[in-house]
Amino acid sequence: MIAVNPMDSASVLAAFGALGVLVVIFAESGLLVVGFFLPGDTLLLPAGVLCAGSADQPPKLSLWQVLLCAAVGAVAGGQVGYLIGRHGGRALLSRTSSRRVQSTAVRAEELLARYGYGKALVIGRFVPLLRTVLHPVAGVLKVPTRTFTVWQTVGGLLWTQTLVLAGYALGTSVPQLEQYLLPLVAVIVVLSLLPVLVEALRAYRGRRRSSRSR
């Protein structure tokens, strides 16, 4: 029996390949607490790398299968998250004991109010943690179904296809890159957390300014 760590992208890809991409991206795109801890960026880019073969070694994954599974997982997961939000999402968010989930839900509401539905749904796809909560929050706020579906699909396709193809491009241009997947994943984690850190810094500065003005 294969032991699989769902939070370890290398483990998921080795055990399930493109199907693992579909399941993880689906969960991360809208299953709230479950998807909150799953890899997204750190799964898509390595999956793209494994689609690139070399002169002496065939690719471990099929590029078209990974692209398709990533797209289906992102779009279907976003729609399910939206439906969860429309049918009892507010109560579900209020019952969770995770402060991180609650604070991210507040950020999701602020993003939708600040940038509008379309822009927020596209931007949110590229921000870790936020992309899991954004779709249920959109359901809670009763974002029009057609508007939500169009823009979450655009955001989901841009996010998944860009990262997979970027990984594929890296894999074809850098020899033996797949041997360094763990360091690559570490770099992706750092880069993906930058928007979160920038937002936290802005919030901290805002609190300091408000406290000084009192």
N, C-alpha and C positions, 0 to 999 in steps of 0.2 A: 504494500500500500504506500502511495506517495504522500509524504507530508508536505502540505502546502501552506505557506504563510501568506494570507491574502494581502498583507501590507508590504510584502517584499515583491517588487516587480519581477526580479529575476526568477523567483520561485513560481510565480503565476505564469510567466511566459514559458518556462521550461515544462510545466505540467500541462497547460491547456492551450498554449499558442494563441491564435487569433480569437478563439472562443473565450479565452480568459480576458482578453482586451474588451470584448463586448460586455461581459458580465460586470467587470470592475467599473468600466466607464458608465454603464447603466446605473449601477448603485451609487456611484459618486455624483451623478448628475441630478439626484433628487430624492434619495432615500434617507435624508436627514441624518440621524445619529449613526446609522450603519455606514453610509457613504462618507461621513465626515472624516474617517480615519483611513480611507483607502487611497492608494496612489493614483494620480491622474497624469500629470506631466511626467512623472518619473516612470510611468509605464509606456506612454506613447512614444517618447523619443527612443528608448532602448528597443522597443518593438520595431521601429523603423530601421534601426541599426542592424537588427537580426534579419531584416529583409534583404540586406545587401550581401551579395556573395563576393567571392574572389576567384582568381584564376585556378587556385588549387582547392577551393572549398565552396560548395553550393550554399545558397541562402538557407537559413534555418526556418524562416517563415515566408509566406507568400505575401508580397506587397499588396496586391489587390484585395486579398482576404482581410488583411489587417486594416486597410483603409475602409473597407465596407463595414467590418465589425465595429470599428471605432465610431463611424458615423451613425450606425443604427443604435449603438449603445447610448451615445450622447443625446440624440434626438428623442428616442423612446424614453430614456431616463428623465429628460427634461419635462416631457409631457406627463409622466407619472407623478413627478414631483409637484407639478402644477395642480393636478387633480387632488393630490393629498392636501395641498394648501386650501383648495376651494371647499373641501369636505372635511372640516374639523382641524385644519392646520393650525389655527390660532390656539386652540385648546392643547394641541400636541406640543407646540412650542412653549406654552406656558407651563406645561407639566414637566418638561425636561429639567434635570438638575444641573446640566452642563452650562456653566457660565459662558464658556466659549461659544456654544451654539446660540445662546441668547444674545450675546454681544454681536455675533456675526449677523443674526437676524435683524438687529437694529441697523447695522451697516448696510444690509441689503435694502431695507426700506429707504434709508437716506440716499443710496445710489439711485434707486428708481425715481425718487422725488427730484433729485438734483439733475440727472441727465435725461430723464424721460425713459419710457419703456424700451424703445428700440436700442438706443445707445447703451443703456444700462445692461440689457440682456447680452449684448455682444461683449462689452468690457468685462462683465462678471465671469464669463467663461474662462478668462485668462488669470483669474485671481484664486489661488487655493483657498479652501474652506468656504469662501463666499459663493462659489459656483454650486455647492451642494445645497445651500440654504436659500439662494436667490429664487429658484423656481417655486418651491413651496410658498415663499413669501409673496411672490407674484400672484399665486392663487388666492392667498389670504386677502390680498388687496383688490381682488377681482379685476385684475388686468384683463381687458377684452381677449377672449380666446383666440380669435384670428390674429390679432396683433402679437400676442405671446407666441403663438405657434410659428409665425413667420420669422420673428427675430431670434427666438431661441434656436431655431433651425439654422439660421445664418451663423449665429455665434458658435453653435456646436460643430458645424462643418469647418468653419475657419480654424477653430481651436484644434480639433483632432487631425484634420488633413495637413495643416501646417506643421504640427509637431512630428507626425509620422514621416512626412516627406523630408523634414529637416534631418531626422535621424537617418533616413535612407541616404541622403546626400552625404552626411558625415561618414556613414559606413562605406560608401563607395569611394570616397576621397582619402580616407585615413586607413591604411592597411592594419588589419588585426585589431580594429577598434573594439570589437565585441569582447576581447579579452580584458578590457578595462571598463566593463559596464558599471561596476560598483563605484569607482571614482567618478564616472560620468553621471551616475544617479546622484551622488553627493553634490556635484556642481549644479545639477538641475534643481535640487532641493533648495540650495542657497539662492539661486536666481529667482525661483518661484516665490520665495518668501520675501523678496525685496519689496513688492507692492504692499504687503502686510506691514512690514517694518516702517515703510514710509508713511503709511496711513496712521500707524500708532504714534509715530513721532509728531505728525501734524496735530493729532488729538491732544498729545501731551503739551505741546506748545500753546495750543488753544486754551487748555485749562489753566496754564500758567499766566497767560495774558489776562484771562477773565478774573483770576484771583488777585492779580496786581491792580486791576481797575476798581476793585471794591474798596 
